[in-house]
Amino acid sequence: MTTTPQAVRRASPRTRPAATTPDPAHGLLPAGEPVRLLDPTGTPLPAHPDYPEPPAEALSELYRRMVIGRRFDIQATALTKQGRLAVYPSSRGQEACQVGGVLALRDTDWVFPTYRESMALVSRGIDPVEVLTLLRGDWHCGYDPAARRTAPQCTPLATQCVHAAGLAYGEAHQGRDTVALAFIGDGATSEGDFHEGINFAAVFKAPVVYFVQNNRYAISVPLSRQTAAPSLAHKGVGYGVPSEQVDGNDPIAVLAVLTRAVAHARAGNGPFLVEAHTYRMEPHTNADDATRYRDGAEVDAWRDRDPVTRLETYLRDRGVLDGPTAAAVAEEAEAYAADLRARMNTQPAVDPLSLFDHVYASPTPQLVEQREQVRAELAAARDEDGDA
């Protein structure tokens, strides 16, 4: 029998069906559409085989902390307008992400926040006045990071991605099952530190969850000007990191996806990348004019997807939440805001000499000289005030 060239080509390994070749991306790519367990009205959708609904008690606590977190955020915004804070980056509209990220962790796990995670930090139980210390300008960090297992809020984009990878690797190296969760924004995925951090974590199987809150804008730069990827979650496949995308305004889906991501990391499987599709309702900070780069119709469309209302509707329909319970949560939130307001109205005592603290473990001769110079100037100023 004569073998034709066409038959040779059909038999060539180069032209075998792709199905016979293992797909290196299998199990790494996110779902084609963001995971969603509730529709925008709070109506439950069919159960997801990979993401079971969290227990009712967890959802009740999620609702409670979201309500308190939103009230905190509104109060902090007001304090900025009153001059009590130098700047405040609101996370209103991102409550499901802020609180869901914290609730998916144990108290012994670590959080690596950005400047926008004030709501997440108060949800973690950190004193709100200590959380706002950085934004007030009193000190670089108002809480004890080691005691709270929460890194200082990070202003440079994505640098905490490297920190989270290093700490998680160190914890695993010492035999502890600690997980680190790094909050990042969509703009941070365009930074080199993000790629370095996730690559290190993947190579050394560091137990890190990289949680991207894609709120559509890096200050004023829209997502379309940042990336050509199908989604930010797709960036994980290049590093061998499994990923998922989730509706970031669906609190139940956020908690379910993050719970699985944290379990994946804790089991020794390395990092996990989660992208939450959400929206920042307020300007980037109080110094930003958001009307210059987005229109009101866009904001209104996202307001109809409000995560707090969405969860409240679901819990009421399910009989988990009733009127008196919701009223009690609202009252607790108001008391929380009132306490914060009262304590923030007290002028902080600031020691100018603290400028020289924690610069070096052992101060250099130049630093000692500078400190003494400032001390002398302060003493001279006090003497002049006394004479006057």
C-alpha positions as a LaTeX table, in Angstrom:
\begin{tabular}{lrrr}
\hline
Residue & $x$ (\AA) & $y$ (\AA) & $z$ (\AA) \\
\hline
Met1 & 0.00 & 0.00 & 0.00 \\
Thr2 & 1.29 & 3.44 & $-0.90$ \\
Thr3 & 1.41 & 6.01 & 1.89 \\
Thr4 & 0.33 & 9.43 & 0.76 \\
Pro5 & 1.91 & 12.64 & 2.07 \\
Gln6 & $-1.47$ & 13.56 & 3.53 \\
Ala7 & $-1.52$ & 10.32 & 5.55 \\
Val8 & 1.97 & 11.01 & 6.84 \\
Arg9 & 0.91 & 14.44 & 7.98 \\
Arg10 & $-2.15$ & 13.02 & 9.74 \\
Ala11 & 0.03 & 10.53 & 11.60 \\
Ser12 & 2.62 & 13.10 & 12.62 \\
Pro13 & 2.75 & 13.81 & 16.38 \\
Arg14 & 2.69 & 17.50 & 15.56 \\
Thr15 & $-0.85$ & 17.22 & 14.20 \\
Arg16 & $-2.36$ & 15.00 & 16.87 \\
Pro17 & $-5.54$ & 16.33 & 18.51 \\
Ala18 & $-4.80$ & 18.77 & 21.31 \\
Ala19 & $-6.85$ & 16.65 & 23.71 \\
Thr20 & $-4.05$ & 14.08 & 23.87 \\
Thr21 & $-1.63$ & 16.68 & 25.27 \\
Pro22 & $-1.98$ & 17.58 & 28.97 \\
Asp23 & $-3.10$ & 21.19 & 29.38 \\
Pro24 & $-0.60$ & 22.92 & 31.69 \\
Ala25 & $-3.26$ & 25.52 & 32.51 \\
His26 & $-5.75$ & 22.90 & 33.75 \\
Gly27 & $-7.03$ & 23.90 & 37.17 \\
Leu28 & $-5.35$ & 27.31 & 37.04 \\
Leu29 & $-7.74$ & 29.41 & 34.98 \\
Pro30 & $-10.64$ & 31.25 & 36.61 \\
Ala31 & $-14.26$ & 30.76 & 35.62 \\
Gly32 & $-15.31$ & 32.56 & 32.46 \\
Glu33 & $-17.75$ & 34.70 & 34.45 \\
Pro34 & $-17.37$ & 35.93 & 38.04 \\
Val35 & $-18.73$ & 33.50 & 40.63 \\
Arg36 & $-22.11$ & 34.74 & 41.86 \\
Leu37 & $-24.45$ & 33.17 & 44.44 \\
Leu38 & $-26.91$ & 36.09 & 44.75 \\
Asp39 & $-28.33$ & 38.22 & 41.98 \\
Pro40 & $-28.23$ & 42.03 & 42.42 \\
Thr41 & $-31.63$ & 42.00 & 44.15 \\
Gly42 & $-30.49$ & 39.51 & 46.79 \\
Thr43 & $-32.29$ & 36.52 & 45.24 \\
Pro44 & $-30.30$ & 33.27 & 45.56 \\
Leu45 & $-28.97$ & 31.68 & 42.38 \\
Pro46 & $-28.49$ & 27.93 & 41.84 \\
Ala47 & $-25.89$ & 26.39 & 44.15 \\
His48 & $-22.32$ & 26.41 & 42.86 \\
Pro49 & $-20.59$ & 23.00 & 42.96 \\
Asp50 & $-17.22$ & 24.45 & 43.94 \\
Tyr51 & $-18.33$ & 27.15 & 46.37 \\
Pro52 & $-20.89$ & 26.04 & 48.96 \\
Glu53 & $-22.77$ & 28.74 & 50.83 \\
Pro54 & $-21.21$ & 29.62 & 54.21 \\
Pro55 & $-23.19$ & 28.82 & 57.38 \\
Ala56 & $-26.00$ & 31.17 & 58.44 \\
Glu57 & $-24.03$ & 32.28 & 61.53 \\
Ala58 & $-21.13$ & 33.37 & 59.34 \\
Leu59 & $-23.47$ & 35.32 & 57.06 \\
Ser60 & $-25.10$ & 37.05 & 60.04 \\
Glu61 & $-21.68$ & 38.12 & 61.30 \\
Leu62 & $-20.73$ & 39.20 & 57.79 \\
Tyr63 & $-23.82$ & 41.43 & 57.67 \\
Arg64 & $-23.16$ & 42.89 & 61.12 \\
Arg65 & $-19.56$ & 43.81 & 60.32 \\
Met66 & $-20.51$ & 45.23 & 56.93 \\
Val67 & $-23.08$ & 47.56 & 58.51 \\
Ile68 & $-20.60$ & 48.71 & 61.15 \\
Gly69 & $-17.88$ & 49.02 & 58.53 \\
Arg70 & $-20.01$ & 51.23 & 56.32 \\
Arg71 & $-20.96$ & 53.47 & 59.23 \\
Phe72 & $-17.29$ & 53.75 & 60.16 \\
Asp73 & $-16.44$ & 54.70 & 56.59 \\
Ile74 & $-19.12$ & 57.40 & 56.49 \\
Gln75 & $-17.88$ & 58.79 & 59.81 \\
Ala76 & $-14.26$ & 58.81 & 58.68 \\
Thr77 & $-15.25$ & 60.68 & 55.53 \\
Ala78 & $-17.02$ & 63.27 & 57.67 \\
Leu79 & $-13.98$ & 63.62 & 59.94 \\
Thr80 & $-11.89$ & 64.42 & 56.88 \\
Lys81 & $-14.26$ & 67.22 & 55.88 \\
Gln82 & $-13.99$ & 68.56 & 59.44 \\
Gly83 & $-10.19$ & 68.66 & 59.22 \\
Arg84 & $-9.66$ & 65.82 & 61.70 \\
Leu85 & $-7.99$ & 63.64 & 59.06 \\
Ala86 & $-5.45$ & 64.75 & 56.52 \\
Val87 & $-6.83$ & 62.38 & 53.90 \\
Tyr88 & $-9.22$ & 59.43 & 53.75 \\
Pro89 & $-9.58$ & 56.85 & 50.96 \\
Ser90 & $-13.14$ & 55.54 & 51.26 \\
Ser91 & $-13.99$ & 51.91 & 50.60 \\
Arg92 & $-17.75$ & 52.45 & 50.50 \\
Gly93 & $-19.26$ & 50.01 & 48.02 \\
Gln94 & $-16.51$ & 47.47 & 48.69 \\
Glu95 & $-17.87$ & 46.26 & 52.04 \\
Ala96 & $-18.26$ & 42.66 & 50.90 \\
Cys97 & $-14.58$ & 42.52 & 49.97 \\
Gln98 & $-13.30$ & 44.40 & 52.99 \\
Val99 & $-15.18$ & 42.30 & 55.54 \\
Gly100 & $-15.21$ & 39.03 & 53.60 \\
Gly101 & $-11.44$ & 39.12 & 53.33 \\
Val102 & $-11.11$ & 39.35 & 57.11 \\
Leu103 & $-13.77$ & 36.76 & 57.95 \\
Ala104 & $-12.14$ & 34.16 & 55.71 \\
Leu105 & $-9.06$ & 34.20 & 57.95 \\
Arg106 & $-8.17$ & 32.99 & 61.42 \\
Asp107 & $-6.99$ & 35.45 & 64.06 \\
Thr108 & $-3.55$ & 33.86 & 63.76 \\
Asp109 & $-3.31$ & 34.62 & 60.04 \\
Trp110 & $-1.75$ & 37.80 & 58.69 \\
Val111 & $-3.32$ & 40.67 & 56.76 \\
Phe112 & $-1.33$ & 42.93 & 54.43 \\
Pro113 & $-3.52$ & 45.99 & 53.73 \\
Thr114 & $-3.29$ & 48.97 & 51.43 \\
Tyr115 & $-4.21$ & 52.51 & 52.38 \\
Arg116 & $-7.86$ & 51.75 & 51.46 \\
Glu117 & $-8.34$ & 48.89 & 53.92 \\
Ser118 & $-9.37$ & 50.91 & 56.98 \\
Met119 & $-12.74$ & 49.17 & 56.98 \\
Ala120 & $-11.07$ & 45.77 & 56.85 \\
Leu121 & $-8.87$ & 46.68 & 59.82 \\
Val122 & $-11.74$ & 47.78 & 62.05 \\
Ser123 & $-13.57$ & 44.60 & 61.00 \\
Arg124 & $-10.53$ & 42.71 & 62.25 \\
Gly125 & $-11.08$ & 44.28 & 65.67 \\
Ile126 & $-8.40$ & 46.99 & 65.60 \\
Asp127 & $-9.29$ & 50.20 & 67.45 \\
Pro128 & $-10.61$ & 52.65 & 64.81 \\
Val129 & $-8.60$ & 55.53 & 66.28 \\
Glu130 & $-5.45$ & 53.44 & 65.89 \\
Val131 & $-6.48$ & 52.60 & 62.32 \\
Leu132 & $-6.86$ & 56.29 & 61.47 \\
Thr133 & $-3.57$ & 57.32 & 63.09 \\
Leu134 & $-1.72$ & 57.11 & 59.77 \\
Leu135 & $-4.36$ & 59.14 & 57.94 \\
Arg136 & $-4.46$ & 61.64 & 60.77 \\
Gly137 & $-0.72$ & 62.21 & 60.44 \\
Asp138 & 0.12 & 61.28 & 64.04 \\
Trp139 & 2.38 & 58.34 & 63.31 \\
His140 & 3.30 & 55.84 & 60.62 \\
Cys141 & 1.10 & 53.12 & 62.14 \\
Gly142 & $-1.21$ & 53.40 & 65.13 \\
Tyr143 & $-1.44$ & 49.72 & 66.06 \\
Asp144 & 1.07 & 47.00 & 66.92 \\
Pro145 & 1.48 & 44.96 & 63.71 \\
Ala146 & 2.89 & 41.90 & 65.51 \\
Ala147 & 0.15 & 41.84 & 68.14 \\
Arg148 & $-2.62$ & 42.37 & 65.59 \\
Arg149 & $-0.94$ & 40.21 & 62.93 \\
Thr150 & $-1.68$ & 43.03 & 60.52 \\
Ala151 & 1.03 & 44.82 & 58.58 \\
Pro152 & 1.01 & 48.62 & 58.45 \\
Gln153 & $-1.24$ & 50.08 & 55.78 \\
Cys154 & 0.79 & 50.35 & 52.60 \\
Thr155 & 0.64 & 53.48 & 50.45 \\
Pro156 & 3.06 & 52.52 & 47.61 \\
Leu157 & 1.24 & 50.22 & 45.20 \\
Ala158 & 1.92 & 46.47 & 45.47 \\
Thr159 & 4.93 & 46.54 & 47.79 \\
Gln160 & 2.93 & 44.53 & 50.34 \\
Cys161 & 2.73 & 41.67 & 47.79 \\
Val162 & 6.42 & 40.95 & 48.38 \\
His163 & 6.08 & 41.37 & 52.14 \\
Ala164 & 3.18 & 38.90 & 52.26 \\
Ala165 & 5.10 & 36.32 & 50.24 \\
Gly166 & 8.14 & 36.58 & 52.50 \\
Leu167 & 6.22 & 36.35 & 55.75 \\
Ala168 & 4.07 & 33.45 & 54.53 \\
Tyr169 & 7.16 & 31.58 & 53.34 \\
Gly170 & 8.86 & 32.16 & 56.69 \\
Glu171 & 5.84 & 30.92 & 58.62 \\
Ala172 & 5.60 & 27.78 & 56.50 \\
His173 & 9.35 & 27.20 & 56.82 \\
Gln174 & 8.89 & 27.13 & 60.62 \\
Gly175 & 6.10 & 24.57 & 60.37 \\
Arg176 & 3.16 & 26.90 & 61.07 \\
Asp177 & $-0.02$ & 26.83 & 58.98 \\
Thr178 & $-0.34$ & 30.61 & 58.86 \\
Val179 & $-1.91$ & 32.16 & 55.76 \\
Ala180 & $-1.19$ & 35.71 & 54.61 \\
Leu181 & $-3.84$ & 37.64 & 52.71 \\
Ala182 & $-2.67$ & 40.63 & 50.68 \\
Phe183 & $-5.32$ & 43.17 & 49.73 \\
Ile184 & $-4.46$ & 44.89 & 46.46 \\
Gly185 & $-6.25$ & 47.05 & 43.92 \\
Asp186 & $-6.50$ & 46.66 & 40.17 \\
Gly187 & $-3.79$ & 49.27 & 39.61 \\
Ala188 & $-1.36$ & 47.28 & 41.75 \\
Thr189 & $-1.42$ & 44.39 & 39.26 \\
Ser190 & 0.41 & 46.67 & 36.82 \\
Glu191 & 3.31 & 47.09 & 39.25 \\
Gly192 & 6.48 & 45.01 & 39.30 \\
Asp193 & 6.16 & 44.15 & 42.99 \\
Phe194 & 2.92 & 42.29 & 42.31 \\
His195 & 4.59 & 40.05 & 39.74 \\
Glu196 & 7.70 & 39.52 & 41.85 \\
Gly197 & 5.64 & 38.66 & 44.91 \\
Ile198 & 3.32 & 36.20 & 43.22 \\
Asn199 & 6.19 & 34.56 & 41.34 \\
Phe200 & 8.19 & 34.04 & 44.55 \\
Ala201 & 5.12 & 32.69 & 46.33 \\
Ala202 & 4.43 & 30.27 & 43.48 \\
Val203 & 7.99 & 28.95 & 43.25 \\
Phe204 & 8.32 & 28.43 & 47.00 \\
Lys205 & 4.65 & 27.52 & 47.60 \\
Ala206 & 4.17 & 30.31 & 50.10 \\
Pro207 & 0.65 & 30.23 & 51.60 \\
Val208 & $-0.57$ & 33.60 & 50.31 \\
Val209 & $-3.93$ & 34.73 & 48.99 \\
Tyr210 & $-3.63$ & 37.71 & 46.67 \\
Phe211 & $-7.00$ & 39.44 & 46.79 \\
Val212 & $-7.50$ & 41.98 & 44.01 \\
Gln213 & $-10.36$ & 44.41 & 44.52 \\
Asn214 & $-10.98$ & 45.50 & 40.95 \\
Asn215 & $-12.98$ & 48.69 & 41.50 \\
Arg216 & $-12.49$ & 49.74 & 37.87 \\
Tyr217 & $-10.13$ & 52.67 & 38.40 \\
Ala218 & $-6.53$ & 53.20 & 39.51 \\
Ile219 & $-7.26$ & 56.71 & 40.76 \\
Ser220 & $-8.55$ & 58.03 & 37.40 \\
Val221 & $-7.09$ & 55.42 & 35.05 \\
Pro222 & $-9.79$ & 52.98 & 33.86 \\
Leu223 & $-9.11$ & 49.27 & 33.74 \\
Ser224 & $-9.07$ & 49.28 & 29.93 \\
Arg225 & $-5.96$ & 51.47 & 30.00 \\
Gln226 & $-4.14$ & 49.16 & 32.42 \\
Thr227 & $-4.41$ & 45.67 & 30.98 \\
Ala228 & $-5.35$ & 43.67 & 27.91 \\
Ala229 & $-5.85$ & 40.45 & 29.90 \\
Pro230 & $-9.31$ & 38.78 & 29.79 \\
Ser231 & $-9.49$ & 39.43 & 33.53 \\
Leu232 & $-6.98$ & 40.27 & 36.23 \\
Ala233 & $-7.48$ & 36.76 & 37.62 \\
His234 & $-6.06$ & 35.37 & 34.38 \\
Lys235 & $-2.67$ & 36.79 & 35.36 \\
Gly236 & $-2.19$ & 33.91 & 37.78 \\
Val237 & $-1.76$ & 31.27 & 35.07 \\
Gly238 & 1.57 & 32.75 & 33.95 \\
Tyr239 & 3.01 & 31.92 & 37.36 \\
Gly240 & 1.33 & 28.56 & 37.82 \\
Val241 & $-1.06$ & 30.04 & 40.38 \\
Pro242 & $-4.73$ & 28.97 & 40.45 \\
Ser243 & $-7.16$ & 31.86 & 40.34 \\
Glu244 & $-10.80$ & 32.81 & 40.45 \\
Gln245 & $-12.94$ & 35.83 & 39.75 \\
Val246 & $-15.97$ & 36.67 & 41.86 \\
Asp247 & $-18.75$ & 39.23 & 41.97 \\
Gly248 & $-17.26$ & 41.53 & 44.61 \\
Asn249 & $-20.67$ & 42.98 & 45.50 \\
Asp250 & $-22.09$ & 39.53 & 46.31 \\
Pro251 & $-21.05$ & 39.07 & 49.96 \\
Ile252 & $-21.90$ & 35.36 & 50.05 \\
Ala253 & $-19.88$ & 34.59 & 46.93 \\
Val254 & $-16.91$ & 36.64 & 48.16 \\
Leu255 & $-16.79$ & 34.78 & 51.47 \\
Ala256 & $-17.25$ & 31.39 & 49.76 \\
Val257 & $-14.49$ & 31.97 & 47.20 \\
Leu258 & $-12.04$ & 33.39 & 49.73 \\
Thr259 & $-12.73$ & 30.55 & 52.17 \\
Arg260 & $-11.70$ & 28.07 & 49.49 \\
Ala261 & $-8.66$ & 30.15 & 48.50 \\
Val262 & $-7.47$ & 30.33 & 52.12 \\
Ala263 & $-7.98$ & 26.58 & 52.57 \\
His264 & $-5.95$ & 25.96 & 49.40 \\
Ala265 & $-3.05$ & 28.03 & 50.72 \\
Arg266 & $-3.23$ & 26.57 & 54.24 \\
Ala267 & $-3.07$ & 23.02 & 52.88 \\
Gly268 & 0.40 & 23.67 & 51.47 \\
Asn269 & $-0.65$ & 24.12 & 47.85 \\
Gly270 & 0.92 & 27.53 & 47.43 \\
Pro271 & $-0.69$ & 30.87 & 46.60 \\
Phe272 & $-4.13$ & 31.62 & 45.18 \\
Leu273 & $-5.23$ & 34.70 & 43.23 \\
Val274 & $-8.77$ & 36.08 & 43.59 \\
Glu275 & $-10.16$ & 39.00 & 41.62 \\
Ala276 & $-13.33$ & 40.63 & 42.96 \\
His277 & $-15.32$ & 42.79 & 40.56 \\
Thr278 & $-16.56$ & 45.71 & 42.64 \\
Tyr279 & $-16.82$ & 49.49 & 42.59 \\
Arg280 & $-15.60$ & 52.45 & 44.62 \\
Met281 & $-18.65$ & 54.64 & 45.24 \\
Glu282 & $-16.74$ & 57.63 & 46.59 \\
Pro283 & $-13.82$ & 59.50 & 45.00 \\
His284 & $-10.33$ & 58.02 & 45.23 \\
Thr285 & $-9.75$ & 60.24 & 48.29 \\
Asn286 & $-11.21$ & 63.50 & 49.54 \\
Ala287 & $-8.63$ & 65.25 & 47.32 \\
Asp288 & $-10.04$ & 63.67 & 44.15 \\
Asp289 & $-12.77$ & 64.92 & 41.79 \\
Ala290 & $-14.23$ & 61.69 & 40.42 \\
Thr291 & $-16.64$ & 63.53 & 38.10 \\
Arg292 & $-13.69$ & 64.29 & 35.83 \\
Tyr293 & $-13.29$ & 60.66 & 34.78 \\
Arg294 & $-16.61$ & 58.87 & 35.40 \\
Asp295 & $-20.25$ & 59.90 & 34.97 \\
Gly296 & $-23.16$ & 59.73 & 37.36 \\
Ala297 & $-24.98$ & 57.04 & 35.37 \\
Glu298 & $-22.11$ & 54.63 & 35.99 \\
Val299 & $-22.17$ & 55.33 & 39.72 \\
Asp300 & $-25.96$ & 54.92 & 39.85 \\
Ala301 & $-25.75$ & 51.56 & 38.08 \\
Trp302 & $-23.36$ & 50.27 & 40.74 \\
Arg303 & $-25.44$ & 51.76 & 43.54 \\
Asp304 & $-28.20$ & 49.35 & 42.50 \\
Arg305 & $-25.78$ & 46.49 & 43.24 \\
Asp306 & $-25.22$ & 47.61 & 46.83 \\
Pro307 & $-23.62$ & 44.71 & 48.77 \\
Val308 & $-25.17$ & 45.58 & 52.15 \\
Thr309 & $-28.70$ & 45.77 & 50.80 \\
Arg310 & $-28.12$ & 42.62 & 48.78 \\
Leu311 & $-27.15$ & 40.55 & 51.82 \\
Glu312 & $-29.82$ & 42.08 & 54.05 \\
Thr313 & $-32.55$ & 41.20 & 51.55 \\
Tyr314 & $-31.34$ & 37.62 & 51.34 \\
Leu315 & $-31.08$ & 37.17 & 55.11 \\
Arg316 & $-34.55$ & 38.64 & 55.68 \\
Asp317 & $-36.13$ & 36.44 & 53.02 \\
Arg318 & $-34.45$ & 33.41 & 54.54 \\
Gly319 & $-35.64$ & 34.30 & 58.04 \\
Val320 & $-32.12$ & 34.69 & 59.40 \\
Leu321 & $-32.52$ & 38.44 & 59.95 \\
Asp322 & $-35.58$ & 40.20 & 61.35 \\
Gly323 & $-36.48$ & 43.82 & 62.04 \\
Pro324 & $-35.37$ & 44.00 & 65.69 \\
Thr325 & $-32.04$ & 42.34 & 64.90 \\
Ala326 & $-31.36$ & 44.72 & 62.01 \\
Ala327 & $-32.28$ & 47.67 & 64.24 \\
Ala328 & $-29.90$ & 46.43 & 66.94 \\
Val329 & $-27.06$ & 46.18 & 64.42 \\
Ala330 & $-27.79$ & 49.71 & 63.17 \\
Glu331 & $-27.80$ & 50.98 & 66.75 \\
Glu332 & $-24.47$ & 49.27 & 67.42 \\
Ala333 & $-23.05$ & 50.92 & 64.32 \\
Glu334 & $-24.24$ & 54.36 & 65.44 \\
Ala335 & $-22.69$ & 53.88 & 68.88 \\
Tyr336 & $-19.44$ & 52.82 & 67.22 \\
Ala337 & $-19.42$ & 55.99 & 65.08 \\
Ala338 & $-20.28$ & 58.21 & 68.07 \\
Asp339 & $-17.41$ & 56.79 & 70.11 \\
Leu340 & $-15.00$ & 57.30 & 67.20 \\
Arg341 & $-16.23$ & 60.86 & 66.71 \\
Ala342 & $-15.76$ & 61.73 & 70.37 \\
Arg343 & $-12.27$ & 60.30 & 70.60 \\
Met344 & $-11.14$ & 61.86 & 67.33 \\
Asn345 & $-12.20$ & 65.29 & 68.59 \\
Thr346 & $-9.44$ & 65.11 & 71.20 \\
Gln347 & $-6.24$ & 66.70 & 69.98 \\
Pro348 & $-3.42$ & 64.12 & 70.01 \\
Ala349 & $-0.29$ & 64.72 & 72.06 \\
Val350 & 2.63 & 64.67 & 69.64 \\
Asp351 & 6.28 & 64.59 & 70.74 \\
Pro352 & 8.49 & 66.19 & 68.06 \\
Leu353 & 11.43 & 64.10 & 69.27 \\
Ser354 & 9.59 & 60.94 & 68.22 \\
Leu355 & 10.65 & 61.89 & 64.70 \\
Phe356 & 13.99 & 60.25 & 65.52 \\
Asp357 & 12.56 & 57.03 & 66.97 \\
His358 & 12.77 & 53.75 & 65.04 \\
Val359 & 15.02 & 55.15 & 62.32 \\
Tyr360 & 17.92 & 52.87 & 63.21 \\
Ala361 & 18.21 & 50.11 & 65.80 \\
Ser362 & 21.32 & 51.94 & 67.03 \\
Pro363 & 21.14 & 55.68 & 66.24 \\
Thr364 & 24.02 & 57.04 & 64.17 \\
Pro365 & 26.16 & 59.86 & 65.58 \\
Gln366 & 24.56 & 62.24 & 63.08 \\
Leu367 & 21.07 & 61.27 & 64.20 \\
Val368 & 21.99 & 61.75 & 67.85 \\
Glu369 & 23.41 & 65.17 & 67.04 \\
Gln370 & 20.25 & 66.17 & 65.15 \\
Arg371 & 18.03 & 64.95 & 67.98 \\
Glu372 & 19.95 & 67.01 & 70.52 \\
Gln373 & 19.73 & 70.04 & 68.29 \\
Val374 & 15.94 & 69.74 & 68.10 \\
Arg375 & 15.76 & 69.12 & 71.85 \\
Ala376 & 17.72 & 72.33 & 72.48 \\
Glu377 & 15.50 & 74.33 & 70.13 \\
Leu378 & 12.36 & 73.06 & 71.86 \\
Ala379 & 13.79 & 73.92 & 75.28 \\
Ala380 & 14.71 & 77.42 & 74.10 \\
Ala381 & 11.21 & 77.92 & 72.71 \\
Arg382 & 9.66 & 76.88 & 76.02 \\
Asp383 & 11.92 & 79.28 & 77.89 \\
Glu384 & 10.88 & 82.14 & 75.62 \\
Asp385 & 7.22 & 81.33 & 76.17 \\
Gly386 & 7.82 & 81.32 & 79.91 \\
Asp387 & 9.51 & 84.72 & 79.83 \\
Ala388 & 6.66 & 86.12 & 77.79 \\
\hline
\end{tabular}
